[in-house]
Amino acid sequence: MKFYSTNDPAHRADLPEALFRGLPADNGLYMPERLDPLPAAFFAELPDLSFQEIAYRISAHLLGDDVPAEDLKALVYDAVNFPAPVVKLDDQRYVLELFHGPSLAFKDFGARFMSRLMGHFNRGNERQLVILVATSGDTGGAVAAGFYQTPGIEVVILYPKGKVSLLQEKQLTTLGHNIHALEVDGTFDDCQAIVKKAFLDEQLRSDIRLSSANSINISRLIPQAFYYFEAYKQLGATGDPVVFCVPSGNFGNLTAGLLAQRMGLPVHHFLAATNRNDVVPAYLQTGVYQPRPSVATLSNAMDVGAPSNFARMLNLYGHLNGKDPHAPATHAAMQSLITGYAYDDAATEAAGREVEERFGYVIDPHGAVGYLALTEWQKEHPATRGVILETAHPSKFKPDVERILGHSIEVPERLAELEHREKVAIPLGTDYEPVRDWLRERFV
Ligand SMILES: *Cc1c(COP(=O)(O)O)cnc(C)c1O
């Protein structure tokens, strides 16, 4: 598979380049050159395939020319080693639980797949690879767990001191081995600025092989398509159209659903559910795309004011109309397939209580936003079955969820045990030079 840039359809990169570069030089985003439907035999066998086998077949369909079948199968089976169960709320509404991985959020799928793919292409390379990543919380935990003990790869995570939750911090700082945490006495933006400087430092880059684990890496998007097929399989074919409702921030998850549909998954419609950061729902409604600074909400993993994957969505539906989001044909194409909804924190809290009262199900604030969107959409489309992507385990937002529900909630063992582990982090200021010096000392 070759990948082109959303900024330049003529640009081509092979898989290792797209994987290790993350971003094309023109600052676009990589897209797969071809998105053909999966063969009819795949859909015929789908009801009997395991989640791991589904993931492998999709991977082989996309990347079969790049990774030998046996290697690909082994790495995919290893990456997708936890389930994605569909839980029924009622006959029309279902929850797809994406939180059964090590960091309890869907980002585990992307991080585990990326780390194993990088490990594969890094094999036999004498020089170790250093992944440098800034995190505001969630991404770092998934990357740390995903790359833990990957041979030949060291991971350095920069996080803002005092600005991530206790458990998030423990996810970054307690693994050890090849996972290193740098605690920056500043903000997330300071962390990102340091990472940017490191990538622009020619001297450093000639001495250390640096790469990123950015959320826009195409290798994080591909595995997110797997679970749409897995959910569809679990629902079984009853004839009622299937709708996916995606709580969204940077719109990677929703874009992965669009890829799944291009690969032949019979999705009737997508719902883009956001909090008050509603630039995409507003675009879908009005045709005017206006990114703006994000505002803080209860569903904070969706507090994004300029969603990075919007460029990919435009590209999928507007490739004939250029890059202008305001092209009427592009807007019409997206509107026919995706409906956007946005809710404030008060509505989100009420939805969390409603889901527990009506169905006995504890949903996290991101999933609660999804529940609102699906419920609203189904008022006008009753003969459909809707799947809400539950993007994180509610215990990741324990204080808020307990306050909303008025009782304590269960914390899975793999999260609870972190509390007693010892934090190891290197304290640093906001200057670049000490970080550079630490990197040189450690890896040159
Ligand atoms: C990252 C994240 C999201 C947003 O996903 P996108 O792919 O960026 O739209 C939603 N919920 C949770 C819990 C997340 O961690």
The ligand as an ORCA input file, in Angstrom:
! r2SCAN-3c Opt
* xyz 0 1
  C      -9.307     10.362     22.474
  C     -10.659     10.184     23.048
  C     -11.832     10.589     22.360
  C     -11.798     11.320     21.057
  O     -11.474     10.476     19.999
  P     -11.120     11.075     18.569
  O     -10.705      9.909     17.758
  O     -10.013     12.049     18.793
  O     -12.343     11.741     18.046
  C     -13.065     10.313     22.933
  N     -13.144      9.718     24.146
  C     -12.060      9.327     24.832
  C     -12.237      8.707     26.157
  C     -10.775      9.533     24.313
  O      -9.698      9.158     25.018
*
